[in-house]
Amino acid sequence: MARSKKFYTILILFTAVSLVVVSQCLFSSPMKEAQGDTVQKAQENKSYPGTEKKVPENSQQIYYSFSSVAKKVLPVVVEINTLEVVEQTIPNFSSPFDFFFRNQPYQQGEQNEQKREYKRPGLGSGVIVRQEGKKIYVLTNSHVAGNANEIKVKLNDGREFEAKKIGNDPRTDLALVMFETPEKVPVAVLGDSGDLEVGDIVLAVGNPFGFESTVTMGIVSALGRQGMQDTQIAGFTDYIQTDASINPGNSGGALVNLKGEIVGINTWIASQSGGSVGVGFAIPINNSKKAINDFISSGQVVYGWLGVSIGDADDQSSPGLRGSLGLGKAKGALVLNLFKKSPADKSGLMPGDFITRVDKENIENSSHLTKVVGTLPPGAVSVFTLIRDKKEITVNVKIEKRADESEIQKNRDLWPGIITATLTDEIKKELKTEASVKGVVIISVIQDSSAAVAGIKPGDIIEEVNDTPVTDIGSFYSALNRQGSNKKIFQINRQGSSVMIGIVK
């Protein structure tokens, strides 16, 4: 009997354990699997919060993600070979002995010179950005194809095509070329460069030194970089800085995110040797999208034009400037001169206005204002917020189309044609001016402007404008802009002598 009870007890315990195990298999495992599927789907869903940018968990994930990106992007990046016809002037010697025994040194422009042409080859990259029927459009740099007389495009699969230039814009260093084929070709997916963050992984794709279809990897090192001054680097754009290797031949190629989207056009490198040192720069693709449409529709990039010369309000170069204008800590751009009958002039903008906002976009500095105005469509009316006479006002400005540089109004139309600075004690000593003298000093006179023609010179000290005393930059602009006659009479202190000079707007 005791054995029988013991047997039943063991049987009951065994049955209970079995039920627990079975229940875990039937219920717990599917729930965990469902949770795992949910997490996986969430990670794959780009819109799921917190999963847009995941750090790869192992080296295999990195390897396969890069290879898949490369496979997607390589077919849309092309090699561009160019020939540019260059003219060279050489002396035309009548006999071989003239070269050795010529008595007088050769001077360019002599009648016995001749001009010869030769073709200079060039190499770069490009990105296929659009196909319209048989027409295939390739975006590249202006310095790659802008001056080319002959262009050949070589696809990743080896096919080559004769191409022609559709549009060229040195201001942004962008150009568009086109070739024709009845076949379908892969077209790049243009991403949103505004989503980039410092530290994002990017790939550079191009043809450095002629090595076709080269892919290099790096990160976004910085955003919003400006071109270096006193160089031929385009200034009408900002740049993405990357340490992905970029070398000669990469220009015009693609900077790509890990989705395989084009986020930039590789353009230039900072290097003393001419080779990559990990400081490369790309034009953000968002800065290129409008250019593509403009090139196709009109063959050129259409810019908005305001008609001003501007600068930054810098207390270091002109102490007390910001205080005299009542700027406080405001950011923006200072109007130094404006073209007569320009959109700025017609709308009532004045020299000395400090522009802080255009429509809803806050202005950081003068370079930023130039880019913002350039992107405004001609004919559009924009609201400019500015500080004038220490007060914030708004002015409605109707933007016009910017003409070619050669057609833009000449300096003679600039008003007032001068740039002034605070008259500091150091400047007074340098000009050998008495300490009691008050006013503003002219640091620059625009060539061919009314001020230049009238005889105003750098170093002149403006003490009065139309009998109104000038004590600082703010009072100078207030007197200059005072309503009434367009005639402005400057009382000038020039090397201790008093001079009266008048200019007319």
Summary of the structure (lengths in Angstrom):
residues: 505
radius of gyration: 33.3
end to end distance: 125.1
largest distance: 139.8
contacts: 1544
relative contact order: 0.08
helix: 27%
strand: 35%
